[in-house]
């Protein structure tokens, strides 16, 4: 049975989606003359991809880590409704949306291209293909992690070593089977999927450690970012590409930064759901969380529209960092507006991953639930020792009908 909400992880969702959009905005709207500096920035914004899988695995595991064989049918039915159906719907939407500008030679060619996109995923939609691969083996992973509960540290160490080895082999192209197409397969993200699942088993302890070592986490993350950038510029200036390069989607040099960035994002989520936050901030965080799936799904509608309008040409009169920042805000808010609208239609679940909302509610219904419950308890109090004191777990963000 799925558990309740986990507020600080909810707060991570909209920030992670902003990172995904920023990567795509930099890809399409930065002038060629700034490609070097852009690639350096994108090296760090790509952590949102790994964060996507870490958060998805963590929340799903926390909600279903005690899943039994008899619950598998219900589990997969929910996954189908919340992931497979939106994936198919948005694949059709993007195919039709881009059809007027695609200039296919024939109808057969167009259908062939559509079938290929269904199999591999249009642009950002491949994330869903990867997470569905994880769903297929999820019950086996839960069985393994339950039986090895006392050896999770060793599992994490093995996962880290495996990730570094795999990324190194992929970067060096040592093994022919390591191919670019793996970006759409679960293997290169195994460490983040396994890591998210293991963290879910020890969420109380991880939460306590991170909150006690905030400065250390931030310092190590900054150091990892500087190291990754140094390796990038060594490759860019022709010194060496052994450790990394700008055109490599997977590099061992960014693994420490990815892990640190995910930890920092968690701490920022903790800060955003503190009880002293204003009602407006809490409502905005909750709205961003509820709309995050729709933001992810719809973002390329707005980016493609801006491309068709010649938005990138404004870099001749507007400094490109400002142009990209404005584009990020426009795309993000456009996605929020579209998702909020779609969530109030009969197509809410297949197009937004949200339960249908009444038209009379511009904000989510339970927008104050992330601060105090009816006994005045704070979320942090529920996380720290609530199981021992009251025999219940901190709330999780995996709600019925949601995909992660």
Buried (B, 14 or more C-beta within 10 A) or exposed (E): EBBBBBBBBBBBBBBBBBBBBBBBBBEBBBEEEBBEEBBBBBBBBBBBBBBBBBBBBBBBBBBBBEBEEEBEEEBBEBBBBBBBBBBBBBBBBBBEBBEEEEEEEEEEEBEEBBEEBBEEBBBBBBBBBBBBBBBEEBBEBBEEBEEEEEEBEEBBEEBBEBBBEBBBBBBEEEEEEBEEEBBBBBBBBBBBBBBBBBBBBBBBEBBBEBBEBBEEBBEBBEEBBEBBBEBBEBBBEEEEBEBBBBEBEBBBBBBBBBBBBBBBBBBEBBEBBBBEBEEEEBBBBBBBBBBBBBBBBBBBBBBBEBBEEEBBEBBEEEEBBEBBEBBBEBBBEBBBBBBBBBBBEEEBBBBBBBBBBEEEEEBBEEBBBBBEEEEEBBBBBBBBEBEEEEEEBBBBBBBEBBBB
